[in-house]
Amino acid sequence: MAAVLRSLALLLLCLLQAAAEVPVQPDFSTEKFAGTWYVVAAVSNCPVFLKMRDGMKSSITTISFTPEGNLAMRLVLPMLDTCQRIELLYQQSGQAGHYVAAQEKRDLRVMETDYSHYAIVYQVHQNDQEASTALQLLTRKQDLSPQLLQKFRVFIPSVGLTEDVLTILPKSDECTKDFR
Protein backbone atom coordinates (compact mmCIF):
# COMPACT_ATOMS: atom_id res chain seq x y z
CA MET A 1 0.00 0.00 0.00
CA ALA A 2 2.81 2.41 0.87
CA ALA A 3 4.48 1.66 -2.46
CA VAL A 4 1.24 2.44 -4.30
CA LEU A 5 0.88 5.75 -2.48
CA ARG A 6 4.49 6.68 -3.25
CA SER A 7 3.91 5.82 -6.91
CA LEU A 8 0.77 7.96 -7.05
CA ALA A 9 2.57 10.84 -5.36
CA LEU A 10 5.44 10.56 -7.84
CA LEU A 11 2.99 10.47 -10.76
CA LEU A 12 1.23 13.60 -9.51
CA LEU A 13 4.56 15.38 -9.04
CA CYS A 14 5.59 14.46 -12.59
CA LEU A 15 2.28 15.74 -13.99
CA LEU A 16 2.61 19.03 -12.13
CA GLN A 17 6.20 19.44 -13.30
CA ALA A 18 5.28 18.59 -16.90
CA ALA A 19 2.44 21.13 -16.85
CA ALA A 20 4.75 23.75 -15.35
CA GLU A 21 7.06 23.39 -18.38
CA VAL A 22 4.31 24.12 -20.91
CA PRO A 23 4.86 27.65 -22.21
CA VAL A 24 2.19 30.32 -22.40
CA GLN A 25 1.83 33.01 -25.08
CA PRO A 26 4.01 35.96 -24.04
CA ASP A 27 2.08 39.18 -23.37
CA PHE A 28 -1.24 37.36 -23.73
CA SER A 29 -4.13 39.70 -24.58
CA THR A 30 -7.63 38.69 -23.46
CA GLU A 31 -9.19 41.38 -25.67
CA LYS A 32 -7.55 40.01 -28.82
CA PHE A 33 -8.20 36.37 -27.89
CA ALA A 34 -11.92 36.72 -27.13
CA GLY A 35 -14.37 35.71 -29.82
CA THR A 36 -15.29 32.75 -31.99
CA TRP A 37 -12.86 29.94 -32.74
CA TYR A 38 -13.17 26.62 -34.58
CA VAL A 39 -11.44 23.47 -33.35
CA VAL A 40 -9.90 22.13 -36.59
CA ALA A 41 -7.33 19.66 -35.26
CA ALA A 42 -6.74 17.89 -31.98
CA VAL A 43 -4.51 15.30 -30.38
CA SER A 44 -5.17 13.71 -27.01
CA ASN A 45 -4.57 10.64 -24.88
CA CYS A 46 -8.09 10.90 -23.39
CA PRO A 47 -9.87 7.53 -23.74
CA VAL A 48 -13.16 9.23 -24.72
CA PHE A 49 -11.42 11.24 -27.46
CA LEU A 50 -9.65 8.14 -28.74
CA LYS A 51 -12.96 6.23 -29.03
CA MET A 52 -14.85 9.06 -30.73
CA ARG A 53 -12.18 10.77 -32.87
CA ASP A 54 -13.05 9.07 -36.17
CA GLY A 55 -16.60 10.46 -36.03
CA MET A 56 -15.73 13.94 -34.76
CA LYS A 57 -16.23 17.14 -36.75
CA SER A 58 -15.03 20.69 -36.30
CA SER A 59 -16.69 22.36 -33.33
CA ILE A 60 -17.35 26.01 -32.54
CA THR A 61 -16.01 27.69 -29.43
CA THR A 62 -16.76 31.15 -28.10
CA ILE A 63 -14.32 32.57 -25.62
CA SER A 64 -15.06 35.56 -23.42
CA PHE A 65 -13.56 36.98 -20.26
CA THR A 66 -15.29 38.04 -17.08
CA PRO A 67 -14.51 41.41 -15.43
CA GLU A 68 -12.37 39.43 -12.93
CA GLY A 69 -10.24 38.08 -15.80
CA ASN A 70 -11.66 34.55 -15.81
CA LEU A 71 -12.08 32.69 -19.11
CA ALA A 72 -15.59 31.59 -20.09
CA MET A 73 -15.76 29.00 -22.85
CA ARG A 74 -18.91 27.96 -24.67
CA LEU A 75 -18.61 25.00 -27.06
CA VAL A 76 -21.06 23.51 -29.50
CA LEU A 77 -20.06 20.01 -30.62
CA PRO A 78 -21.68 18.24 -33.59
CA MET A 79 -22.60 14.75 -32.38
CA LEU A 80 -24.38 11.93 -34.23
CA ASP A 81 -27.91 13.36 -34.30
CA THR A 82 -27.59 16.39 -32.09
CA CYS A 83 -25.51 19.39 -31.13
CA GLN A 84 -24.06 19.15 -27.65
CA ARG A 85 -23.48 22.40 -25.75
CA ILE A 86 -20.84 22.68 -23.06
CA GLU A 87 -20.01 25.71 -20.93
CA LEU A 88 -16.80 25.91 -18.91
CA LEU A 89 -15.43 28.59 -16.63
CA TYR A 90 -11.70 28.77 -15.97
CA GLN A 91 -10.25 30.98 -13.27
CA GLN A 92 -7.24 33.15 -13.89
CA SER A 93 -4.11 31.44 -12.55
CA GLY A 94 -2.09 34.60 -12.02
CA GLN A 95 -0.29 34.25 -15.37
CA ALA A 96 -1.97 35.72 -18.45
CA GLY A 97 -2.94 32.92 -20.82
CA HIS A 98 -3.05 30.26 -18.08
CA TYR A 99 -6.37 29.25 -16.52
CA VAL A 100 -7.60 26.57 -14.14
CA ALA A 101 -10.94 25.03 -13.24
CA ALA A 102 -10.34 23.66 -9.76
CA GLN A 103 -13.63 21.76 -9.38
CA GLU A 104 -13.16 19.89 -12.66
CA LYS A 105 -9.37 19.64 -12.12
CA ARG A 106 -8.63 21.26 -15.48
CA ASP A 107 -5.63 23.29 -16.60
CA LEU A 108 -5.77 25.35 -19.81
CA ARG A 109 -2.91 27.24 -21.43
CA VAL A 110 -2.81 29.26 -24.61
CA MET A 111 0.61 28.18 -25.88
CA GLU A 112 0.72 30.28 -29.01
CA THR A 113 -1.60 32.54 -30.96
CA ASP A 114 -1.53 35.31 -33.53
CA TYR A 115 -5.08 36.23 -32.38
CA SER A 116 -6.48 36.70 -35.89
CA HIS A 117 -5.86 33.29 -37.50
CA TYR A 118 -4.85 30.54 -35.06
CA ALA A 119 -4.28 29.47 -31.48
CA ILE A 120 -2.66 26.37 -30.01
CA VAL A 121 -4.31 25.44 -26.72
CA TYR A 122 -3.06 22.89 -24.19
CA GLN A 123 -5.41 21.28 -21.67
CA VAL A 124 -4.96 18.74 -18.89
CA HIS A 125 -7.89 17.13 -17.11
CA GLN A 126 -7.21 15.10 -13.97
CA ASN A 127 -9.90 12.59 -13.05
CA ASP A 128 -9.81 10.03 -10.24
CA GLN A 129 -7.75 7.48 -12.17
CA GLU A 130 -5.49 9.43 -14.50
CA ALA A 131 -4.72 12.68 -16.24
CA SER A 132 -5.54 13.21 -19.90
CA THR A 133 -3.74 15.73 -22.04
CA ALA A 134 -5.09 17.46 -25.13
CA LEU A 135 -3.67 19.86 -27.64
CA GLN A 136 -6.07 21.72 -29.93
CA LEU A 137 -5.57 23.87 -32.98
CA LEU A 138 -8.13 26.66 -33.08
CA THR A 139 -8.73 28.89 -36.09
CA ARG A 140 -10.97 31.89 -36.68
CA LYS A 141 -12.31 30.21 -39.85
CA GLN A 142 -12.65 26.49 -40.50
CA ASP A 143 -9.79 26.56 -42.99
CA LEU A 144 -6.59 24.66 -42.21
CA SER A 145 -3.48 25.40 -44.24
CA PRO A 146 -0.59 22.91 -44.52
CA GLN A 147 1.71 25.50 -42.89
CA LEU A 148 -0.55 25.87 -39.89
CA LEU A 149 -0.89 22.11 -39.54
CA GLN A 150 2.89 21.78 -39.62
CA LYS A 151 3.23 24.45 -36.92
CA PHE A 152 0.74 22.49 -34.79
CA ARG A 153 2.64 19.22 -35.32
CA VAL A 154 5.78 20.76 -33.82
CA PHE A 155 3.97 21.25 -30.49
CA ILE A 156 2.67 17.67 -30.18
CA PRO A 157 5.80 15.97 -28.76
CA SER A 158 6.53 18.98 -26.54
CA VAL A 159 3.47 18.12 -24.41
CA GLY A 160 4.15 14.38 -24.28
CA LEU A 161 1.70 13.33 -26.99
CA THR A 162 2.28 11.41 -30.22
CA GLU A 163 1.24 12.28 -33.74
CA ASP A 164 -0.41 8.90 -34.32
CA VAL A 165 -3.56 10.20 -32.59
CA LEU A 166 -3.63 13.51 -34.46
CA THR A 167 -7.14 14.11 -35.75
CA ILE A 168 -7.95 16.63 -38.46
CA LEU A 169 -11.58 17.54 -37.90
CA PRO A 170 -13.66 17.93 -41.06
CA LYS A 171 -15.56 21.17 -41.58
CA SER A 172 -19.09 21.22 -40.26
CA ASP A 173 -21.89 23.74 -40.29
CA GLU A 174 -24.35 21.38 -38.58
CA CYS A 175 -24.46 23.30 -35.32
CA THR A 176 -24.04 26.90 -36.43
CA LYS A 177 -27.74 27.71 -35.86
CA ASP A 178 -27.51 26.20 -32.35
CA PHE A 179 -24.48 28.32 -31.60
CA ARG A 180 -26.21 31.66 -31.51
MDAnalysis code that builds the backbone (N, CA, C; Angstrom):
import MDAnalysis as mda
import numpy as np

u = mda.Universe.empty(540, n_residues=180, atom_resindex=np.repeat(np.arange(180), 3), trajectory=True)
u.add_TopologyAttr("name", ["N", "CA", "C"] * 180)
u.add_TopologyAttr("resid", np.arange(1, 181))
u.add_TopologyAttr("resname", ["MET", "ALA", "ALA", "VAL", "LEU", "ARG", "SER", "LEU", "ALA", "LEU", "LEU", "LEU", "LEU", "CYS", "LEU", "LEU", "GLN", "ALA", "ALA", "ALA", "GLU", "VAL", "PRO", "VAL", "GLN", "PRO", "ASP", "PHE", "SER", "THR", "GLU", "LYS", "PHE", "ALA", "GLY", "THR", "TRP", "TYR", "VAL", "VAL", "ALA", "ALA", "VAL", "SER", "ASN", "CYS", "PRO", "VAL", "PHE", "LEU", "LYS", "MET", "ARG", "ASP", "GLY", "MET", "LYS", "SER", "SER", "ILE", "THR", "THR", "ILE", "SER", "PHE", "THR", "PRO", "GLU", "GLY", "ASN", "LEU", "ALA", "MET", "ARG", "LEU", "VAL", "LEU", "PRO", "MET", "LEU", "ASP", "THR", "CYS", "GLN", "ARG", "ILE", "GLU", "LEU", "LEU", "TYR", "GLN", "GLN", "SER", "GLY", "GLN", "ALA", "GLY", "HIS", "TYR", "VAL", "ALA", "ALA", "GLN", "GLU", "LYS", "ARG", "ASP", "LEU", "ARG", "VAL", "MET", "GLU", "THR", "ASP", "TYR", "SER", "HIS", "TYR", "ALA", "ILE", "VAL", "TYR", "GLN", "VAL", "HIS", "GLN", "ASN", "ASP", "GLN", "GLU", "ALA", "SER", "THR", "ALA", "LEU", "GLN", "LEU", "LEU", "THR", "ARG", "LYS", "GLN", "ASP", "LEU", "SER", "PRO", "GLN", "LEU", "LEU", "GLN", "LYS", "PHE", "ARG", "VAL", "PHE", "ILE", "PRO", "SER", "VAL", "GLY", "LEU", "THR", "GLU", "ASP", "VAL", "LEU", "THR", "ILE", "LEU", "PRO", "LYS", "SER", "ASP", "GLU", "CYS", "THR", "LYS", "ASP", "PHE", "ARG"])
u.atoms.positions = np.array([
    [0.826, -1.196, 0.000],
    [0.000, 0.000, 0.000],
    [0.867, 1.256, 0.000],
    [1.921, 1.256, 0.823],
    [2.810, 2.415, 0.874],
    [3.496, 2.634, -0.469],
    [3.842, 1.546, -1.148],
    [4.479, 1.663, -2.465],
    [3.518, 2.275, -3.476],
    [2.253, 1.887, -3.402],
    [1.243, 2.440, -4.304],
    [1.079, 3.936, -4.058],
    [1.007, 4.334, -2.806],
    [0.879, 5.754, -2.478],
    [2.088, 6.551, -2.946],
    [3.285, 5.987, -2.771],
    [4.493, 6.676, -3.249],
    [4.460, 6.818, -4.767],
    [3.998, 5.772, -5.449],
    [3.910, 5.820, -6.908],
    [2.918, 6.875, -7.366],
    [1.765, 6.945, -6.698],
    [0.769, 7.958, -7.050],
    [1.298, 9.365, -6.785],
    [1.989, 9.534, -5.679],
    [2.566, 10.840, -5.356],
    [3.606, 11.234, -6.399],
    [4.423, 10.285, -6.821],
    [5.438, 10.556, -7.837],
    [4.784, 10.906, -9.164],
    [3.720, 10.183, -9.529],
    [2.994, 10.472, -10.760],
    [2.420, 11.887, -10.739],
    [1.800, 12.270, -9.631],
    [1.232, 13.604, -9.511],
    [2.318, 14.670, -9.609],
    [3.433, 14.434, -8.981],
    [4.556, 15.375, -9.040],
    [5.050, 15.525, -10.471],
    [5.152, 14.411, -11.194],
    [5.587, 14.460, -12.591],
    [4.593, 15.238, -13.448],
    [3.298, 15.014, -13.226],
    [2.277, 15.739, -13.986],
    [2.352, 17.235, -13.727],
    [2.516, 17.606, -12.465],
    [2.609, 19.025, -12.135],
    [3.852, 19.646, -12.747],
    [4.958, 18.920, -12.718],
    [6.197, 19.441, -13.300],
    [6.065, 19.563, -14.808],
    [5.469, 18.549, -15.450],
    [5.284, 18.595, -16.899],
    [4.404, 19.770, -17.293],
    [3.328, 20.005, -16.549],
    [2.439, 21.128, -16.849],
    [3.151, 22.450, -16.632],
    [4.027, 22.512, -15.635],
    [4.752, 23.753, -15.351],
    [5.692, 24.121, -16.492],
    [6.133, 23.135, -17.282],
    [7.059, 23.394, -18.376],
    [6.363, 23.813, -19.667],
    [5.051, 23.746, -19.714],
    [4.309, 24.120, -20.910],
    [4.285, 25.644, -21.002],
    [4.811, 26.194, -22.096],
    [4.865, 27.652, -22.212],
    [3.494, 28.273, -22.470],
    [3.399, 29.545, -22.173],
    [2.186, 30.319, -22.401],
    [2.557, 31.488, -23.309],
    [1.620, 31.887, -24.159],
    [1.828, 33.007, -25.082],
    [2.347, 34.226, -24.327],
    [3.503, 34.741, -24.698],
    [4.011, 35.960, -24.036],
    [3.063, 37.143, -24.274],
    [2.920, 37.974, -23.280],
    [2.082, 39.182, -23.374],
    [0.667, 38.860, -23.868],
    [0.084, 37.806, -23.317],
    [-1.244, 37.356, -23.733],
    [-2.271, 38.473, -23.553],
    [-3.100, 38.670, -24.591],
    [-4.134, 39.700, -24.582],
    [-5.518, 39.063, -24.595],
    [-6.272, 39.248, -23.521],
    [-7.627, 38.691, -23.459],
    [-8.539, 39.358, -24.488],
    [-8.349, 40.659, -24.705],
    [-9.192, 41.376, -25.667],
    [-9.028, 40.825, -27.074],
    [-7.800, 40.547, -27.478],
    [-7.550, 40.013, -28.817],
    [-7.975, 38.554, -28.947],
    [-7.908, 37.802, -27.846],
    [-8.203, 36.368, -27.893],
    [-9.701, 36.074, -27.851],
    [-10.467, 36.937, -27.261],
    [-11.917, 36.716, -27.132],
    [-12.555, 36.605, -28.512],
    [-13.629, 35.830, -28.573],
    [-14.372, 35.708, -29.815],
    [-14.602, 34.267, -30.205],
    [-14.949, 34.074, -31.477],
    [-15.289, 32.755, -31.993],
    [-14.070, 32.076, -32.579],
    [-13.940, 30.787, -32.239],
    [-12.859, 29.943, -32.744],
    [-13.464, 28.615, -33.203],
    [-12.807, 27.963, -34.146],
    [-13.174, 26.617, -34.583],
    [-12.062, 25.659, -34.185],
    [-12.422, 24.514, -33.645],
    [-11.440, 23.474, -33.348],
    [-11.285, 22.671, -34.638],
    [-10.110, 22.777, -35.287],
    [-9.904, 22.133, -36.586],
    [-8.976, 20.929, -36.518],
    [-8.208, 20.820, -35.441],
    [-7.329, 19.661, -35.263],
    [-7.126, 19.451, -33.771],
    [-6.952, 18.204, -33.395],
    [-6.745, 17.890, -31.984],
    [-5.927, 16.610, -31.860],
    [-5.238, 16.514, -30.737],
    [-4.510, 15.305, -30.381],
    [-4.670, 15.152, -28.870],
    [-4.934, 13.920, -28.431],
    [-5.167, 13.709, -27.009],
    [-4.953, 12.242, -26.651],
    [-4.647, 12.015, -25.384],
    [-4.570, 10.645, -24.882],
    [-5.818, 10.299, -24.060],
    [-6.833, 11.129, -24.117],
    [-8.087, 10.899, -23.393],
    [-8.814, 9.699, -24.011],
    [-9.181, 8.704, -23.207],
    [-9.869, 7.532, -23.742],
    [-11.161, 7.861, -24.494],
    [-11.926, 8.845, -24.038],
    [-13.165, 9.232, -24.723],
    [-12.844, 9.807, -26.102],
    [-11.852, 10.670, -26.173],
    [-11.419, 11.235, -27.457],
    [-10.978, 10.123, -28.406],
    [-10.177, 9.205, -27.898],
    [-9.649, 8.138, -28.740],
    [-10.764, 7.260, -29.309],
    [-11.834, 7.042, -28.549],
    [-12.958, 6.235, -29.029],
    [-13.792, 6.978, -30.065],
    [-13.916, 8.296, -29.909],
    [-14.847, 9.064, -30.735],
    [-14.178, 9.808, -31.888],
    [-12.872, 9.863, -31.948],
    [-12.179, 10.767, -32.868],
    [-12.499, 10.558, -34.343],
    [-12.762, 9.320, -34.754],
    [-13.053, 9.070, -36.166],
    [-14.383, 9.670, -36.612],
    [-15.308, 9.893, -35.685],
    [-16.602, 10.464, -36.030],
    [-16.736, 11.936, -35.681],
    [-15.662, 12.535, -35.189],
    [-15.730, 13.938, -34.761],
    [-15.668, 14.886, -35.950],
    [-16.265, 16.066, -35.760],
    [-16.230, 17.137, -36.748],
    [-15.789, 18.418, -36.048],
    [-15.443, 19.400, -36.851],
    [-15.029, 20.689, -36.301],
    [-16.128, 21.264, -35.418],
    [-15.731, 21.759, -34.250],
    [-16.692, 22.363, -33.329],
    [-16.450, 23.859, -33.229],
    [-17.416, 24.557, -32.686],
    [-17.351, 26.012, -32.539],
    [-17.172, 26.340, -31.062],
    [-16.281, 27.262, -30.794],
    [-16.013, 27.693, -29.429],
    [-16.075, 29.207, -29.359],
    [-16.784, 29.716, -28.369],
    [-16.764, 31.151, -28.104],
    [-16.042, 31.365, -26.793],
    [-15.087, 32.265, -26.816],
    [-14.316, 32.574, -25.619],
    [-14.575, 34.024, -25.242],
    [-14.888, 34.214, -23.959],
    [-15.055, 35.565, -23.424],
    [-14.357, 35.608, -22.072],
    [-14.240, 36.802, -21.542],
    [-13.558, 36.977, -20.262],
    [-14.437, 37.783, -19.327],
    [-14.496, 37.341, -18.083],
    [-15.287, 38.037, -17.076],
    [-14.533, 39.284, -16.624],
    [-15.209, 40.214, -15.948],
    [-14.514, 41.406, -15.432],
    [-13.355, 41.048, -14.485],
    [-13.438, 39.866, -13.841],
    [-12.369, 39.431, -12.933],
    [-11.196, 38.814, -13.676],
    [-11.319, 38.651, -14.999],
    [-10.241, 38.077, -15.795],
    [-10.339, 36.582, -16.013],
    [-11.470, 35.975, -15.604],
    [-11.657, 34.545, -15.808],
    [-12.092, 34.265, -17.242],
    [-11.771, 33.076, -17.737],
    [-12.078, 32.693, -19.105],
    [-13.363, 31.873, -19.126],
    [-14.330, 32.322, -19.910],
    [-15.587, 31.585, -20.094],
    [-15.570, 31.003, -21.502],
    [-15.806, 29.702, -21.576],
    [-15.760, 28.995, -22.852],
    [-17.102, 28.330, -23.090],
    [-17.654, 28.588, -24.271],
    [-18.912, 27.959, -24.670],
    [-18.636, 27.180, -25.955],
    [-18.868, 25.876, -25.918],
    [-18.611, 25.002, -27.058],
    [-19.904, 24.413, -27.577],
    [-19.961, 24.235, -28.888],
    [-21.056, 23.508, -29.503],
    [-20.404, 22.429, -30.355],
    [-20.684, 21.159, -29.977],
    [-20.063, 20.009, -30.622],
    [-21.076, 19.258, -31.476],
    [-20.785, 19.073, -32.781],
    [-21.679, 18.243, -33.589],
    [-21.517, 16.770, -33.189],
    [-22.588, 16.162, -32.744],
    [-22.595, 14.746, -32.382],
    [-23.438, 14.004, -33.419],
    [-23.674, 12.735, -33.219],
    [-24.376, 11.931, -34.226],
    [-25.648, 12.586, -34.741],
    [-26.634, 12.783, -33.869],
    [-27.911, 13.355, -34.298],
    [-28.253, 14.642, -33.568],
    [-27.289, 15.220, -32.909],
    [-27.588, 16.385, -32.089],
    [-26.369, 17.300, -32.000],
    [-26.583, 18.449, -31.406],
    [-25.510, 19.389, -31.128],
    [-25.398, 19.499, -29.612],
    [-24.260, 19.117, -29.095],
    [-24.061, 19.147, -27.650],
    [-23.420, 20.479, -27.257],
    [-24.010, 21.120, -26.254],
    [-23.484, 22.396, -25.750],
    [-22.783, 22.163, -24.420],
    [-21.628, 22.780, -24.295],
    [-20.840, 22.684, -23.059],
    [-20.388, 24.089, -22.688],
    [-20.504, 24.425, -21.419],
    [-20.011, 25.705, -20.928],
    [-19.023, 25.445, -19.808],
    [-17.856, 26.071, -19.908],
    [-16.803, 25.910, -18.908],
    [-16.342, 27.278, -18.440],
    [-15.983, 27.358, -17.177],
    [-15.431, 28.593, -16.634],
    [-14.083, 28.268, -16.002],
    [-13.059, 28.941, -16.482],
    [-11.703, 28.767, -15.968],
    [-11.307, 30.024, -15.209],
    [-10.699, 29.834, -14.069],
    [-10.246, 30.975, -13.273],
    [-8.827, 31.353, -13.683],
    [-8.566, 32.632, -13.587],
    [-7.239, 33.151, -13.895],
    [-6.242, 32.540, -12.908],
    [-5.101, 32.098, -13.411],
    [-4.108, 31.444, -12.552],
    [-3.104, 32.419, -11.959],
    [-3.100, 33.637, -12.442],
    [-2.085, 34.601, -12.022],
    [-1.122, 34.895, -13.159],
    [-1.108, 34.035, -14.181],
    [-0.294, 34.249, -15.370],
    [-1.233, 34.413, -16.555],
    [-1.108, 35.486, -17.293],
    [-1.968, 35.723, -18.446],
    [-1.819, 34.582, -19.447],
    [-2.955, 34.027, -19.886],
    [-2.942, 32.915, -20.824],
    [-2.997, 31.549, -20.159],
    [-2.983, 31.520, -18.835],
    [-3.049, 30.255, -18.079],
    [-4.257, 30.305, -17.153],
    [-5.119, 29.289, -17.259],
    [-6.372, 29.255, -16.516],
    [-6.590, 27.878, -15.916],
    [-7.310, 27.839, -14.803],
    [-7.601, 26.568, -14.136],
    [-9.077, 26.510, -13.754],
    [-9.592, 25.296, -13.745],
    [-10.943, 25.034, -13.243],
    [-10.763, 24.013, -12.125],
    [-10.694, 24.499, -10.903],
    [-10.341, 23.658, -9.762],
    [-11.336, 22.525, -9.536],
    [-12.634, 22.800, -9.644],
    [-13.626, 21.763, -9.378],
    [-13.509, 20.608, -10.371],
    [-13.276, 20.929, -11.632],
    [-13.157, 19.893, -12.656],
    [-11.724, 19.410, -12.809],
    [-10.801, 19.979, -12.058],
    [-9.373, 19.637, -12.124],
    [-8.858, 19.775, -13.558],
    [-9.055, 20.965, -14.110],
    [-8.626, 21.261, -15.481],
    [-7.597, 22.387, -15.480],
    [-6.673, 22.283, -16.397],
    [-5.634, 23.288, -16.596],
    [-5.640, 23.633, -18.075],
    [-5.735, 24.904, -18.425],
    [-5.772, 25.352, -19.811],
    [-4.701, 26.411, -20.013],
    [-3.935, 26.265, -21.083],
    [-2.906, 27.244, -21.431],
    [-2.961, 27.567, -22.918],
    [-2.931, 28.837, -23.227],
    [-2.812, 29.262, -24.613],
    [-1.315, 29.295, -24.890],
    [-0.831, 28.299, -25.634],
    [0.607, 28.176, -25.875],
    [1.103, 29.186, -26.906],
    [0.319, 29.351, -27.955],
    [0.724, 30.281, -29.011],
    [-0.505, 30.744, -29.770],
    [-0.511, 32.005, -30.144],
    [-1.598, 32.542, -30.960],
    [-1.123, 33.787, -31.695],
    [-1.716, 34.025, -32.863],
    [-1.530, 35.310, -33.534],
    [-2.824, 36.129, -33.432],
    [-3.798, 35.613, -32.696],
    [-5.082, 36.232, -32.378],
    [-6.049, 36.327, -33.560],
    [-5.567, 36.516, -34.768],
    [-6.485, 36.697, -35.888],
    [-6.658, 35.461, -36.757],
    [-5.754, 34.481, -36.660],
    [-5.858, 33.289, -37.496],
    [-5.872, 31.983, -36.714],
    [-4.981, 31.837, -35.728],
    [-4.853, 30.544, -35.059],
    [-4.472, 30.689, -33.585],
    [-4.727, 29.592, -32.867],
    [-4.284, 29.467, -31.479],
    [-4.008, 27.990, -31.214],
    [-2.974, 27.723, -30.441],
    [-2.660, 26.366, -30.011],
    [-2.903, 26.330, -28.512],
    [-3.856, 25.482, -28.105],
    [-4.314, 25.445, -26.719],
    [-4.015, 24.074, -26.117],
    [-3.420, 24.094, -24.949],
    [-3.062, 22.894, -24.190],
    [-4.030, 22.750, -23.025],
    [-4.519, 21.529, -22.799],
    [-5.412, 21.279, -21.668],
    [-5.037, 19.964, -20.992],
    [-5.116, 19.965, -19.678],
    [-4.962, 18.743, -18.893],
    [-6.193, 18.621, -18.018],
    [-6.744, 17.415, -17.978],
    [-7.885, 17.130, -17.110],
    [-7.514, 15.948, -16.230],
    [-7.552, 16.152, -14.934],
    [-7.214, 15.102, -13.974],
    [-8.502, 14.512, -13.412],
    [-8.756, 13.223, -13.696],
    [-9.897, 12.586, -13.046],
    [-9.370, 11.666, -11.954],
    [-10.225, 10.860, -11.371],
    [-9.814, 10.030, -10.241],
    [-8.708, 9.036, -10.590],
    [-8.716, 8.499, -11.804],
    [-7.752, 7.481, -12.166],
    [-6.480, 8.040, -12.806],
    [-6.638, 8.989, -13.724],
    [-5.488, 9.434, -14.500],
    [-5.704, 10.837, -15.049],
    [-4.642, 11.376, -15.584],
    [-4.723, 12.678, -16.237],
    [-4.749, 12.457, -17.740],
    [-5.549, 13.255, -18.435],
    [-5.538, 13.211, -19.895],
    [-5.087, 14.575, -20.396],
    [-4.312, 14.531, -21.444],
    [-3.737, 15.726, -22.036],
    [-4.321, 15.910, -23.424],
    [-4.585, 17.151, -23.789],
    [-5.089, 17.455, -25.128],
    [-4.395, 18.695, -25.655],
    [-4.204, 18.703, -26.940],
    [-3.674, 19.864, -27.637],
    [-4.634, 20.131, -28.781],
    [-5.100, 21.372, -28.897],
    [-6.072, 21.716, -29.930],
    [-5.546, 22.863, -30.777],
    [-5.857, 22.782, -32.059],
    [-5.567, 23.867, -32.980],
    [-6.881, 24.573, -33.256],
    [-6.945, 25.840, -32.860],
    [-8.130, 26.661, -33.077],
    [-7.844, 27.636, -34.205],
    [-8.860, 27.894, -35.026],
    [-8.730, 28.886, -36.085],
    [-9.966, 29.776, -36.087],
    [-9.826, 30.964, -36.604],
    [-10.969, 31.890, -36.681],
    [-11.957, 31.474, -37.766],
    [-11.461, 30.781, -38.799],
    [-12.306, 30.212, -39.846],
    [-12.018, 28.718, -39.861],
    [-12.847, 27.936, -40.503],
    [-12.649, 26.489, -40.498],
    [-11.549, 26.026, -41.447],
    [-10.841, 26.929, -42.051],
    [-9.787, 26.564, -42.990],
    [-8.521, 26.153, -42.248],
    [-7.833, 25.151, -42.797],
    [-6.593, 24.664, -42.212],
    [-5.542, 24.570, -43.309],
    [-4.542, 25.421, -43.235],
    [-3.475, 25.401, -44.237],
    [-2.420, 24.368, -43.843],
    [-1.671, 23.852, -44.831],
    [-0.590, 22.913, -44.522],
    [0.471, 23.530, -43.596],
    [0.722, 24.818, -43.738],
    [1.712, 25.499, -42.894],
    [1.248, 25.543, -41.446],
    [-0.007, 25.818, -41.240],
    [-0.550, 25.873, -39.887],
    [-0.578, 24.482, -39.250],
    [-0.919, 23.475, -40.041],
    [-0.893, 22.108, -39.537],
    [0.531, 21.705, -39.144],
    [1.498, 22.092, -39.946],
    [2.893, 21.778, -39.619],
    [3.325, 22.476, -38.333],
    [2.925, 23.715, -38.152],
    [3.226, 24.450, -36.918],
    [2.641, 23.710, -35.710],
    [1.409, 23.233, -35.851],
    [0.744, 22.491, -34.786],
    [1.495, 21.202, -34.462],
    [1.926, 20.498, -35.509],
    [2.637, 19.225, -35.319],
    [3.906, 19.392, -34.482],
    [4.559, 20.515, -34.582],
    [5.782, 20.762, -33.818],
    [5.506, 20.745, -32.320],
    [4.322, 21.172, -31.912],
    [3.972, 21.251, -30.493],
    [3.608, 19.897, -29.881],
    [3.193, 18.941, -30.696],
    [2.669, 17.673, -30.183],
    [3.655, 16.955, -29.263],
    [4.895, 16.686, -29.675],
    [5.800, 15.974, -28.764],
    [6.210, 16.805, -27.548],
    [6.121, 18.121, -27.658],
    [6.534, 18.978, -26.536],
    [5.611, 18.863, -25.326],
    [4.402, 18.307, -25.526],
    [3.471, 18.120, -24.409],
    [3.281, 16.636, -24.077],
    [4.167, 15.799, -24.610],
    [4.147, 14.383, -24.278],
    [3.141, 13.555, -25.051],
    [2.661, 14.070, -26.174],
    [1.702, 13.329, -26.993],
    [2.390, 12.842, -28.263],
    [1.723, 11.944, -28.980],
    [2.283, 11.407, -30.215],
    [1.368, 11.724, -31.390],
    [1.980, 11.863, -32.545],
    [1.238, 12.279, -33.735],
    [0.297, 11.201, -34.266],
    [0.445, 9.969, -33.813],
    [-0.411, 8.903, -34.324],
    [-1.877, 9.082, -33.928],
    [-2.167, 9.933, -32.958],
    [-3.559, 10.202, -32.587],
    [-4.025, 11.588, -33.037],
    [-3.231, 12.219, -33.899],
    [-3.628, 13.511, -34.462],
    [-4.890, 13.331, -35.287],
    [-5.866, 14.173, -35.037],
    [-7.136, 14.107, -35.749],
    [-7.416, 15.453, -36.397],
    [-7.541, 15.434, -37.717],
    [-7.948, 16.626, -38.459],
    [-9.471, 16.556, -38.534],
    [-10.118, 17.554, -37.989],
    [-11.577, 17.538, -37.901],
    [-12.194, 18.145, -39.163],
    [-13.045, 17.399, -39.844],
    [-13.664, 17.929, -41.055],
    [-14.568, 19.121, -40.744],
    [-14.685, 20.005, -41.720],
    [-15.561, 21.165, -41.577],
    [-16.992, 20.713, -41.318],
    [-17.688, 21.531, -40.547],
    [-19.089, 21.221, -40.255],
    [-19.848, 22.518, -40.011],
    [-21.020, 22.605, -40.594],
    [-21.894, 23.741, -40.290],
    [-23.178, 23.253, -39.640],
    [-23.151, 22.004, -39.156],
    [-24.347, 21.384, -38.584],
    [-24.887, 22.129, -37.374],
    [-24.018, 22.712, -36.579],
    [-24.463, 23.299, -35.316],
    [-24.394, 24.821, -35.303],
    [-24.187, 25.440, -36.438],
    [-24.043, 26.896, -36.432],
    [-25.329, 27.594, -35.969],
    [-26.500, 27.069, -36.305],
    [-27.736, 27.707, -35.860],
    [-27.944, 27.531, -34.351],
    [-27.405, 26.435, -33.789],
    [-27.514, 26.202, -32.348],
    [-26.500, 27.020, -31.555],
    [-25.570, 27.600, -32.266],
    [-24.482, 28.323, -31.595],
    [-24.915, 29.702, -31.142],
    [-25.823, 30.277, -31.804],
    [-26.209, 31.655, -31.506],
    [-27.009, 31.770, -30.238],
])
